[in-house]
Amino acid sequence: MAESGQSRRPHGNPPHYRRPAPLFFEPAAGRGDEEEHFFDLESLTDPGELLGRATELAVAFQTAADRAVEYQAMAAAQLADPARFDRLPAAAIADRAGWTEDYAVKMIDYGRELLRRRPTR
């Protein structure tokens, strides 16, 4: 589960989604003959600017990872739904996702909680 995301909100309240930090720069186009570049961070010489841009990236990627984990959990819960004729056991979901069976059970429970809190359309 996204334990880092869960610790940021009081228990019982719906999750508060943070918007990813806007990136005000684009990575340079990669060329095959050059060394690898990561969002052009290696070209920054000012440590303050480097810290700021690297922090923006870290927040954006962490936010994206937290949201992806929530979607994994909701998908696992849907796949394990007893109302589905083709439901999967936790072991099969664990195998598909590369998790342990115990972790799959926790993710299924977390996904069910997220689905219950989801606003109806």
C-alpha positions in Angstrom: 0.0 0.0 0.0 1.0 3.6 -0.3 2.1 3.9 3.3 3.6 7.3 2.6 0.3 8.5 1.2 -1.7 7.1 4.1 0.5 8.8 6.7 -0.2 12.2 5.2 -3.9 12.1 5.9 -5.9 11.4 9.1 -7.4 8.0 9.3 -11.0 7.9 8.1 -10.8 11.0 5.8 -10.9 10.6 2.0 -7.4 10.9 0.4 -6.3 14.3 -0.5 -4.8 14.3 -4.0 -1.9 16.6 -4.5 -1.3 18.0 -8.0 2.1 17.1 -9.4 4.5 20.0 -9.4 4.5 21.7 -12.7 7.7 21.2 -14.6 8.9 24.5 -16.1 11.5 22.9 -18.3 11.6 20.0 -20.8 14.4 17.4 -20.9 16.7 17.8 -23.9 16.1 15.4 -26.8 18.4 12.4 -26.4 21.1 11.5 -28.8 22.6 8.1 -29.1 26.2 9.2 -29.0 26.0 11.2 -25.8 25.9 10.1 -22.2 22.6 9.8 -20.5 20.8 12.9 -19.3 18.1 13.2 -16.7 15.9 16.2 -17.3 19.1 18.2 -18.0 19.9 18.4 -14.3 23.5 17.6 -14.9 23.9 20.9 -16.8 22.8 23.0 -13.8 25.7 24.7 -12.1 23.8 26.7 -9.4 23.2 24.3 -6.5 20.1 26.3 -5.4 18.5 25.9 -8.9 19.6 22.2 -9.0 17.9 21.6 -5.6 14.7 23.3 -6.7 14.4 21.5 -10.0 15.4 18.1 -8.4 12.8 18.7 -5.7 10.1 19.5 -8.3 10.9 16.2 -10.0 11.0 14.2 -6.8 7.5 15.5 -5.7 6.1 15.0 -9.2 7.3 11.4 -9.4 6.3 10.6 -5.8 2.8 11.9 -6.4 2.6 9.9 -9.6 3.8 6.8 -7.8 1.3 7.3 -5.0 -1.6 7.6 -7.4 -0.4 4.6 -9.4 -0.4 2.5 -6.2 -4.0 3.6 -5.5 -5.0 2.5 -9.0 -3.2 -0.8 -8.5 -5.2 -1.4 -5.3 -8.5 -0.5 -6.9 -7.8 -2.8 -9.8 -6.9 -5.6 -7.4 -10.1 -5.1 -5.5 -12.1 -5.2 -8.7 -10.4 -8.4 -9.9 -11.0 -10.1 -6.5 -14.7 -8.9 -6.3 -16.8 -11.8 -5.2 -19.6 -10.6 -7.5 -17.5 -11.2 -10.6 -17.9 -14.6 -12.2 -14.3 -14.4 -13.3 -12.9 -13.2 -9.9 -9.3 -14.0 -9.1 -7.9 -15.3 -5.8 -5.3 -13.2 -4.0 -2.6 -15.6 -5.1 -3.4 -15.0 -8.8 -3.4 -11.3 -8.3 -0.1 -11.4 -6.5 1.4 -13.4 -9.3 0.2 -10.9 -11.9 1.5 -7.9 -10.0 4.7 -9.4 -8.7 3.5 -9.2 -5.1 3.5 -11.6 -2.2 0.0 -13.1 -1.4 -0.1 -11.3 1.9 0.6 -7.9 0.2 -2.1 -8.7 -2.4 -4.6 -9.2 0.3 -3.7 -5.9 1.9 -3.9 -4.2 -1.5 -7.3 -5.7 -2.2 -8.6 -4.4 1.2 -7.1 -1.0 0.5 -8.6 -0.9 -3.0 -12.0 -1.8 -1.6 -11.7 1.0 0.9 -10.8 3.4 -2.0 -13.7 2.2 -4.1 -16.2 2.7 -1.2 -15.0 6.3 -0.8 -15.1 7.0 -4.5 -17.8 9.5 -5.5 -20.6 7.9 -7.5 -21.0 9.2 -11.0 
